């Protein structure tokens, strides 16, 4: 039977450490004899290792932990023995008693630098310096406010676990860093980038490998590229968010040293997830990155400068549709044959990574996806997986309205159906018919819904989303518009990028607040406001999905912006005929009604939104009275709605009612 290599290495590592500690104890005992100190009588095994270790090292072969640590941190023989002296106190009870005897005080069982300098061979004072390995890397800890030479020393817990071959994580990094798992497969275009990065790192020694800056809107794709390159070099990858980098210089340096030590002990690289915070935060993050030794990956939307540290900057493009379709076919296997070409449509709507593709396939396999056909179930699963990118940035609206709920003149309805057709056949026209290769501009589908409040603009957006089976997200302007220069553009960029990946429809309510007319430049605020509008025009033109903007004030929008919109739909105030149609459809089929006069109700000069308010209020009044909804309830509800609007209910509107 073949022995487990991990267990064999762990046992050999324990014996190697025990022998090294025994050698240091021999030096300490020899020093005690020179001081005429009686050696304590303690009967105990040299080392009591954990048996079996809870989480043994996964190396299974290679150098022992002590030898690896000596080479990693460049320890001299004396520094190595100081480390073993401190480890011995934790692992061998004879050490504590021996240290107390030599120092002539039973209350001083911990070693000191003075004891080490006196008892260990090849001693040198420079080992005590804060820049020397023992203290720089916090391998040993000196008690706070203690004397340099006589203060008690202790080994760092993380270092002790590593010496004994037990894999663990430093508690001080818990919650700050997380492992990045390499993807099971990469699109070929991303595999090329990963191979190039691995080659760049392989040309240099570990200590001087250039930092990799991976740029692009998809941070997860960049992380998987970096993880694949690290795997080629037998490195793990740990992720740190830039938002967690301390602001104070001293704290940043302490975190950098702690991370460098962890990366060295575990054989890992660091991925720094760059945020786009204010300039001061960016400067702090850059200073931290420049100070970090070892293998560093920076993931950012735009290129980052880390001078004087050498960097390799790679742009991470979106994989082409053919590559993403191949991933779907690989993951789905034989089930892909059931989809009748639906995969090609999926990849034009949803930009999912490999993990999300597998999660969507799992939803189909376990029956948690909705739909009557394989195509419908897969489409729904993709929507669920794509939502996570937008759910934290905008409000998702459940599209419940259908074409029958929408009461508009025929020209407006025809234009809305045309919007649906443009979205539905975008991939055919852009990709198969070559329009995308002619120009990347103008491929986005922008629609403006203009009209008074309550005329059905948001309902129309719901109808379109339901028809296309896409998610609809309303953009919260309070979370987008910022008083700080440049922040609004960043917020919008995040939303558009997430929408590009999720295939969602964006709904900007009260768009005039964002897309207003550019003003004459009178001061710096005007100049930056115009830059902001210019950016929005450019981003809308490049966006490949459907963006619907609603406004009550069409004339307040920038004319240049209007020219870039593909559709402008004017939602009219409903006339009596349209109002009658609204009243006929406003009540659910289950609602009990009695003697409703639609012609009388249509005389109320209100748009659909207010009509719905009246119908809903009347339903509550009728429910309270235990009666079907009648004209009396609607009259009370109408009076309340008009009072809310601070508008008189005219005699013409009441004629024939009361």
Secondary structure, DSSP 8 states (H G I E B T S, - for coil): ----HHHHHHHHHHHHHHHHHHHHHHHHHHHHHHTT---------S----SS-TTB-S--SSS-HHHHHHHHHT--HHHHHHHHHHHHHHH-HHHHHHHHHHTT-TT--S--HHHHHHHSTT--GGGGSTTSHHHHTTSEEE-TT--TTTS-EEE-HHHHHHHTTB----GGGBTTEEE----S---HHHHHHHHHHHHHHHTS-GGG--EEEEESS-HHHHHHHHHHHHHHTT-EEEEEEGGGS-SSHHHHHHHHHHHHHHHHHHTEEEEEE-----HHHHHHHHHHHHH--S-EEEEESS----TTS-EEEEE-----HHHHHHHHHHHHGGGGGGGTTHHHHHHHH----HHHHHHHHHHHHHT-S--SSHHHHHHHHHHHHHGGGTTTTSEEE-----GGG----HHHHHHHHHHHHHHHTHHIIIIITSHHHH-STT-SEEEEEEESTTSSHHHHHHHHHHHHT--EEE--HHHH--SSTTHHHHHHHHHHHHHHHHT-EEEETTGGGTSB------SHHHHHHHHHHHHHHHHHHH--SEEEEEES-GGGB-HHHHHT-SEEEEE----HHHHHHHHHHHS-TTS-B-S--HHHHTTS---HHHHHHHHHHHHHHHHHHTS-B-HHHHHHHHHHHHHHHT----HHHHTTT-
